[in-house]
Amino acid sequence: MANTTGDGPIALQQTGKRDYLKAIERKYQQRWADERVFEVDAPTPEETQQLSPSEIKEKWPKWLGTFPYPYMNGSLHLGHAFTISKIEFGAGYERMLGKRALFPHAFHCTGMPIKASSDKIIREMEMFGSDFENYRDPEGDDVLAAPQNAPSSSAPEKGKKGKVVAKATGHKFQFQIMESIGVPRAEIKKFADPLYWLTYFPPIAIEDQKALGTRIDWRRSFITTDANPYYDAFVRWQINKLYRLNKIKFGERYTVYSPKDGQPCMDHDRSEGEALGPQEYTGVKMEVINWPEGVKELIEPNVNGRKIFLVAATLRPETMYGQTNCFVGTTIKYGVFAAKNNEAYVCTYRAARNMAFQGISETPGKVKQLAEIDGIKLVGTKIKAPFALNPEVYVLPMENGTGVVTSVPSDSPDDFATLSDLRKKPEFFKVKPSWCAIDPVPVLSTPTYGELTAPALVKQFKINSQKDIKQLAEAKEIAYKEGFYSGTMLVGEFKGMAVQEAKPRVRNAMIDAGLAFAYAEPEGFILSRSSDECVIALMDQWYLDYGEPSWKAQAEKLLARMNTYSSETRNSFEATLAWLNQWACARTYGLGTKLPWDHTFMVESLSDSTIYMSYYTFAHLLQGGTHDGSKIGPLGVTPEQMTDEVFEYILCDGPWPSDASLSREKADVMKREFNYFYPLDIRSSGKDLIPNHLTFAIYVHAAIFPEDKWPLSMRTNGHLMLNGKKISKSTGNSLTLREAVEKFGADATRTALADAGDAIEDANFDEKNANANILRLHTLIDWCEEMIKEQPNMRTEKVYHDIVFENEINELIAVTQSNYEATNYKDAMKNGFFEMQMARDWYQHIWSVVPGEPVTVQRARWPVPSQTVDPKKQKSVRVYVATRFPEWQDHVVAIIKEAYDAEKEKVDDQKVRELLQAQGLIKDKRAMPFAQLFKVPDTPLFYI
């Protein structure tokens, strides 16, 4: 039984059955560990002698499945477990097919988060003392309570929870976050050393995964960064090879940048705004001719004779011929900022901050504000409109303005709707009619909407004012697409030219004339893990040249060959390949591998993790069972011996280096492991990694490896909800992997994860379902035990009903296998677990617990149907109808009739039980369910 606790997780009331199952789980998990069941190796040279690679894989089929290694600034949460489960279930299935199924697991430590958290602890120790003893909570309680039953790792006194905690605890200081997840205050000081995190959390992750019963070969685990000299050497080889292939370049480009951190801020360095990048605009300079009354005196004394421009960012420079006015937000504060060439720009502070890092402001990297003015005061300013057929226009108010906006009402529905509002009610908006007297100017023509696209769309969508935001958004999208793809220029130097061709030429002409400049902003709000709002910077940097045509063609070829399991996933990959381009691959702050040719930089966290799946194949031979490579492995190879040339020989069939300091025989052992297990059979991940990590993996595999080593498949899943709601620590609706296993046991947790969903849409871990699975599993064991006891008394001859039952089992086996092949584990759960039980599966065994099988279930094989079944083949059915009930059912029917109350038109349940008791039928397990059928109006037995 279970009760809910507000909006959070449920609370279990009775745990006897759960504890019984957990005891069984622990017993057999220990057996698996003792027998090293999940340690998988390639066939030995003796086994493969005189066999070709294809013959080897035919005789000893293999399977390699991976998921993105989790970041080690916390322990694993339920979302991790959900993605991990997709590979876990696949590994179990492939083992049953007789394959050498390898499921490895490593730990990501590269990047900013750990270093940033360590630095916070250092600052807080300076503020509050080494044990934070001088901290006083403003509300009077300076000691934070650790969660009840805070879990501990193999090292005593270590508490932990998922990294989700750090994002949503509501605590102000890092030491509070650590303390709230169960880390003793006296130990928190150790986390000031970023390397301490690398030793603290991996053992916790292993412990939690083992408790879930995952089939992971832990010999192959490792941590990233130069703290692991073996992996460090692997990343250096990878980066050097990409550099030699001209895939890594150096140059000036736009990138997301954190001024506070002083370096690019890539996806995994962000608290908000993953997958967002630079959006390039044209900054249009509109010189001020006349200020409204009172404004000149407010601004000009502060600008020291500078020429003043209002600056607007536009995505459509080709439409600037049709400017009729300019808009500002009436509730916005604008600044006047110092720019180069003795100019000053009127814009928002956010825009000026971006300009400061793009070489536009007076002093690079600094914002110099000369004056501030309310947007409402700018209304009525007369300005020059660059390239416009009407060279002088006025500044007008816009209700939803976010900055300075050029107005082209011929081609922008928003501009036309706003201008129409102002013309209808100039007194209400406090504007002079002369300021908005210019009619829309035809700039381009489209086949569908003619020469005035915006007015036509406003009419089509029945837009009445600028407040019709939804319709305007739809009309805007149509106008932009129609103009760009189908438009022809009507005016200007490029009259008669297609808009697609004219757009960059108009932009360049404006820039060359000094009337505009190149400018970029983030596509949306981006916040670094150091709590800094990011900007777009134009800077010299090392970058991976994603999007380069020939490399992109390789990536597209790989994707076309690869199984993605769903059209949604494939579409997302194709969309990413369409827009992804140059990616900064180096930084100066954080943890990682130093850039081989420039040690002032480190390889960023999404660039050292693209092909590490190949390193799994021989990591256990190098690292000696340690995550950090601090011990030399069974081959006796040192990190220094793993040169670029040796990696090239192992992974890319390069020539054997004559100056190698290790024997070729040792390298051949690693090469044999790699060639056997690669290519990667499946990569499973959350859908949020398609725009970065997964697509990067496609690009780099295509660049480095031959086609026969390209990944065979990638699947993605949605985010995981808990009890139908977003997982959130702040609301109490959260669960770590360890908490789930402690609460429900491993098997009930696993079945709930399987039943949560498989599609790219968000899935749901239902705790009530997990709780119900405890009873289901316990009942199944009871039933199997009963069947074993009754086996000597069972008949041996086969009758017609046995054949029907056997056919049903055969079909369920075939359907379930097709579910596994498609990685549809929810359906596999339905057909292979629930439907099997409904059919009372005589082949369902509880291995080692009930039948006393001497071999672990992990070595069991997939059941082979007694007859070949094609689930898709059309079937015929023969219906048999009995002329009467069996005798025991006749007795029950008579009891139902006797207990029926005609006046109330219902059966007296109490009387039914009494009569069944009196006739000795109450102990017959068939009687009560049969009697219950008479209470359901839709059943054909309801005839009273």
C-alpha positions, -999 to +999 in steps of 0.1 A: +000+000+000+011+036-006-001+071+003+008+103-016+026+131+002+013+163-013+027+168-048+058+148-041+066+111-042+043+085-026+051+070+008+050+032+012+030+018+041+039-019+040+073-031+028+074-069+036+070-080+000+094-054-012+120-064+014+117-100+004+123-091-033+153-069-024+169-097-004+167-119-035+181-091-057+211-085-034+218-123-033+220-127-071+236-094-078+264-106-055+265-138-074+268-120-108+297-099-094+315-130-080+311-148-113+321-117-133+291-124-155+292-090-173+329-089-181+330-095-218+361-099-240+368-105-277+376-140-287+412-151-282+437-155-310+435-192-305+398-192-310+400-169-341+430-185-358+426-185-396+392-168-394+384-135-412+368-106-393+334-114-407+337-151-398+348-141-363+317-120-358+295-147-374+308-174-350+309-151-320+284-123-326+289-092-305+269-061-294+282-028-281+257-004-265+265+029-248+249+060-233+265+095-227+287+093-197+272+113-168+288+144-154+304+138-120+293+168-099+266+146-083+252+112-082+228+097-107+191+108-108+161+091-122+165+108-156+199+092-159+184+058-149+158+062-176+183+067-204+206+040-190+177+015-189+174+016-227+210+002-231+205-021-201+174-037-215+191-040-249+222-057-233+200-083-216+182-091-248+213-094-269+229-117-242+199-139-246+205-141-283+240-155-275+259-124-283+289-110-264+270-080-252+292-052-239+277-024-218+305-001-206+301+030-184+325+060-178+324+094-160+326+128-176+346+155-156+357+179-184+345+215-185+335+242-161+309+230-136+333+212-112+359+239-113+333+267-109+318+249-079+353+244-064+360+281-068+328+290-051+337+268-021+371+286-019+355+320-019+330+309+008+358+295+029+374+330+027+341+346+037+330+322+065+360+302+076+374+267+066+343+250+081+320+279+073+316+284+110+312+321+107+281+319+085+249+331+100+216+325+083+195+357+081+166+337+095+186+325+124+192+288+115+227+285+101+229+247+102+212+229+073+196+196+080+208+167+058+180+146+042+169+117+062+187+084+055+212+104+033+230+076+013+266+069+018+292+055-006+319+029+000+339+057+016+323+064+050+305+097+057+299+106+021+264+118+012+252+125-023+223+131-046+219+141-082+233+172-098+197+183-102+198+193-066+224+220-073+201+235-099+170+238-078+177+237-040+171+274-036+204+277-016+225+307-021+260+293-013+277+262-027+285+249+008+248+249+016+241+229-015+267+203-005+254+202+031+218+199+020+226+167+000+242+150+030+279+160+028+291+167+064+301+203+068+336+192+080+342+174+047+330+202+024+364+219+024+378+190+005+357+199-025+377+231-029+401+208-048+383+201-081+401+167-083+384+156-052+351+156-070+366+131-095+373+106-068+342+112-047+313+107-071+323+078-095+322+051-067+288+063-058+275+060-094+289+024-096+273+015-063+239+028-074+241+011-108+250-022-092+220-019-069+198-015-100+213-047-114+228-033-146+249-055-168+279-032-170+315-042-175+331-020-148+366-029-158+363-005-187+353+026-166+374+057-167+372+094-159+380+122-184+405+151-181+443+150-178+437+135-143+436+102-163+468+101-184+456+073-206+424+090-216+443+123-219+466+106-245+435+093-264+420+128-266+453+143-277+455+118-306+419+126-316+424+163-316+457+161-334+442+140-361+413+164-366+438+192-368+459+174-394+427+167-414+420+205-414+388+199-393+401+222-366+408+258-376+417+291-361+401+324-369+377+352-360+341+341-355+310+347-334+307+326-303+286+325-271+308+341-245+308+347-207+324+381-198+326+369-162+345+337-171+365+354-199+360+325-223+334+309-247+304+293-229+295+261-247+264+240-241+276+220-211+289+252-195+254+267-192+226+267-166+201+279-192+201+282-230+216+249-242+216+245-280+213+283-285+239+300-306+247+333-323+221+350-344+236+373-370+219+406-378+226+438-397+230+467-373+213+497-391+226+532-381+199+559-382+215+593-376+195+617-354+185+649-373+162+666-347+154+657-311+120+663-295+117+692-272+138+688-241+158+658-252+187+676-268+196+693-236+194+659-218+218+640-242+241+662-262+261+678-233+272+642-223+283+630-257+311+655-264+302+663-300+298+627-311+275+619-340+245+602-325+226+572-341+197+551-332+208+515-339+184+487-348+192+451-356+174+436-386+173+402-402+160+417-435+184+443-448+170+440-483+137+456-471+154+488-458+143+506-489+108+506-475+114+522-441+086+546-432+095+552-395+113+537-365+098+521-334+109+522-297+094+507-266+077+534-245+085+516-212+121+507-220+152+525-206+176+533-234+212+543-231+235+564-253+268+544-256+302+554-268+312+537-301+342+538-324+349+567-348+336+593-324+300+580-327+274+573-301+246+547-303+212+548-288+201+512-279+195+490-249+222+481-224+219+445-234+227+454-271+256+476-260+270+448-239+270+425-270+286+453-291+314+456-266+327+422-274+323+425-312+347+454-318+319+479-321+322+499-289+348+525-282+368+503-260+368+465-266+352+445-238+339+477-220+305+494-221+307+531-218+273+547-212+272+584-218+235+590-210+202+574-202+167+582-216+132+568-213+118+553-245+087+576-244+110+606-247+125+594-280+091+595-297+090+622-323+128+622-330+135+628-367+162+605-381+178+594-413+167+561-428+196+544-446+188+533-482+151+542-477+132+558-505+119+582-478+153+593-464+139+610-433+114+594-409+102+597-373+105+576-342+071+562-331+059+542-301+054+504-301+037+486-273+057+454-275+090+468-285+122+453-271+147+477-284+151+500-314+132+486-344+132+496-380+097+498-396+089+484-430+051+481-431+051+468-467+067+435-456+064+432-418+029+425-405+038+437-370+050+471-385+019+474-406-005+466-377+013+490-353+014+518-379-023+513-386-031+516-349-012+549-347-029+563-377-063+554-363-058+570-329-029+595-330-042+615-301-045+584-279-009+574-287+003+610-284+018+612-319+014+638-346-004+625-377+025+639-398+049+615-381+031+585-394+019+599-428+041+578-451+023+549-467+038+514-471+064+514-499+065+484-522+100+469-519+097+433-532+070+412-550+059+377-543+037+354-564+012+349-536+009+383-520+020+408-547+039+440-539+025+446-504+029+413-485+022+426-450-011+444-457-023+413-476-015+390-447-030+413-421-062+412-441-061+374-446-056+367-409-082+394-399-057+412-377-072+442-361-044+456-340-008+451-327-024+432-298-033+402-320+000+386-311-008+351-321-020+359-356+008+384-361+034+357-352+019+333-378+017+361-404+053+372-398+066+337-404+047+334-437+059+369-448+095+362-441+095+328-458+075+340-488+097+370-492+130+352-489+122+321-510+099+336-536+105+374-535+119+396-563+134+430-556+113+459-570+136+488-561+172+498-555+205+487-570+195+451-572+161+456-587+148+425-605+171+402-585+158+373-564+157+383-527+179+353-518+207+368-540+200+404-532+199+401-494+237+397-488+245+423-514+223+449-499+238+441-465+274+445-478+265+477-496+251+493-464+282+482-444+305+495-471+287+528-470+292+531-433+254+530-427+254+496-410+276+471-393+277+433-387+262+425-354+251+393-335+231+384-304+223+351-286+193+333-301+178+335-266+187+339-230+219+321-221+231+318-185+265+304-176+271+281-147+288+310-131+255+329-132+266+353-160+243+363-188+262+355-219+268+377-249+280+370-285+317+378-289+337+381-321+370+366-313+399+346-326+396+310-314+401+274-323+370+258-337+358+226-353+346+234-388+313+216-386+291+226-416+320+226-441+304+212-472+326+180-478+326+171-441+288+178-438+283+154-468+302+127-449+280+133-419+248+131-439+260+099-455+266+084-421+232+095-409+214+081-440+229+046-432+222+048-395+191+034-378+174+061-357+144+040-347+120+069-352+113+095-379+112+122-352+148+115-342+160+114-379+142+147-386+159+163-356+193+151-368+187+163-403+176+197-390+207+200-369+230+191-398+212+218-418+222+246-394+252+234-373+284+252-382+317+262-366+320+252-329+346+266-305+366+235-292+389+252-267+387+272-235+410+285-208+390+278-177+379+244-162+391+209-164+402+189-194+429+179-218+453+207-229+452+216-265+483+197-278+498+227-298+488+254-274+487+245-237+471+278-227+439+262-239+419+231-230+397+210-251+361+218-243+337+193-228+317+185-259+348+181-281+366+155-260+336+132-259+327+124-295+344+091-301+353+079-266+331+049-272+360+034-291+382+038-261+359+015-241+371-014-262+405-015-247+404+008-216+405-022-193+438-033-207+455+000-199+441+013-167+444-016-143+409-014-129+413+023-118+391+051-131+420+076-132+447+053-147+468+056-116+477+019-119+492+003-150+468-023-164+473-060-173+492-052-206+519-033-186+516-003-210+524+032-196+505+064-207+537+077-223+538+047-246+504+055-260+516+079-286+495+093-315+511+068-338+502+039-316+466+050-313+465+054-351+477+018-355+451+005-331+421+025-342+427+034-378+449+006-391+478+030-395+514+018-400+533+004-370+557+031-357+593+019-358+601+040-327+573+027-306+583+019-270+558-009-265+558-042-283+536-046-313+521-077-297+506-056-269+491-031-294+476-060-313+458-072-282+441-037-280+435-037-318+418-071-316+394-058-289+386-027-310+381-045-343+359-070-326+336-047-307+335-017-332+314-003-348+291+009-320+258-010-323+237+015-305+240+049-288+211+059-266+206+094-252+181+121-243+168+141-273+184+173-260+218+160-271+209+158-308+218+195-314+253+189-299+269+157-286+251+132-309+256+152-340+292+159-331+297+121-327+284+116-362+307+143-376+339+130-359+332+094-365+328+102-402+361+122-402+383+098-383+371+062-389+365+042-421+329+035-430+329+000-416+335+016-381+307+041-383+279+038-357+251+015-367+223+032-347+214+060-323+181+062-304+167+091-284+141+095-257+122+123-242+127+138-207+114+118-177+086+131-156+078+118-121+042+109-113+030+130-143+048+161-133+082+177-141+110+165-118+118+193-095+138+193-062+123+226-052+087+213-053+097+180-037+088+160-068+122+143-073+139+110-070+175+098-074+184+064-087+194+053-052+162+065-037+141+047-063+160+014-057+158+017-019+121+025-021+109-001-046+137-025-051+157-030-083+132-051-103+101-030-095+121+001-105+133-015-137+098-026-147+085+010-140+113+024-161+104+001-189+068+010-187+076+048-186+077+051-224+101+049-253+092+077-277+109+110-282+080+126-263+084+130-225+079+098-205+065+092-170+079+072-141+047+064-121+055+055-085+021+038-081+030+016-110+064+008-094+047+000-061+021-022-079+050-041-096+062-052-062+030-071-057+030-084-093+066-098-089+059-113-056+027-129-068+045-143-098+070-160-075+042-175-055+025-188-086+057-204-099+064-220-066+029-235-066+034-248-101+067-265-092+050-282-062+021-293-084+042-305-113+042-342-102+004-342-102+000-325-136-012-345-166+013-352-194-010-357-224-015-327-247-051-317-254-066-291-278-065-263-252-028-269-248-022-263-285-042-231-283-022-220-253+011-229-270+002-209-301-005-179-279+029-182-262+046-186-295+030-155-309+039-135-277+075-146-280+077-134-316+059-101-309+081-094-278+112-101-298+101-075-325+096-050-296+131-056-284+145-052-319+128-019-322+139-008-287+102-005-277+106-017-242+072-005-230+056-028-256+080-055-247+069-052-211+033-054-222+037-084-244+065-103-226+054-097-191+018-087-187+004-106-216+024-137-207+010-136-172-025-132-186-018-164-206-004-180-175+030-187-191+041-222-183+075-213-197+080-184-173+107-194-148+120-176-118+155-188-124+177-200-094+149-190-069+122-216-077+134-243-101+169-244-086+186-238-120+224-241-115+232-214-141+224-178-136+196-162-155+221-138-171+233-168-192+198-178-203+189-178-240+159-162-257+130-187-258+126-204-292+089-208-303+079-244-310+065-231-342+076-202-364+052-173-359+049-142-381+031-115-360+022-095-391+007-124-410-031-124-413-047-151-392-080-170-393-099-179-361-122-208-353-147-200-326-160-228-303-192-223-283-201-245-253-237-256-249-236-253-212-214-243-183-192-267-164-208-281-133-190-258-109-201-228-129-237-240-128-235-240-090-222-204-090-250-193-115-276-208-092-261-190-062-262-157-082-298-162-090-307-169-054-288-138-042-304-115-068-328-089-054-354-081-080-367-050-063-333-034-061-322-050-093-288-060-079-270-090-065-264-091-027-227-097-025-228-107+011-254-134+004-232-147-025-203-151-002-224-169+024-239-193-002-204-200-016-192-207+019-221-230+026-216-250-006-178-253-001-171-232-032-154-203-014-120-220-015-122-226-052-101-198-067-122-198-098-155-192-081-153-156-069-138-142-102-166-160-121-192-145-098-178-110-103-185-112-140-222-109-133-217-074-119-204-061-152-232-051-176-211-055-207-202-091-202-221-117-222-228-136-189-249-108-176-284-122-182-302-120-149 
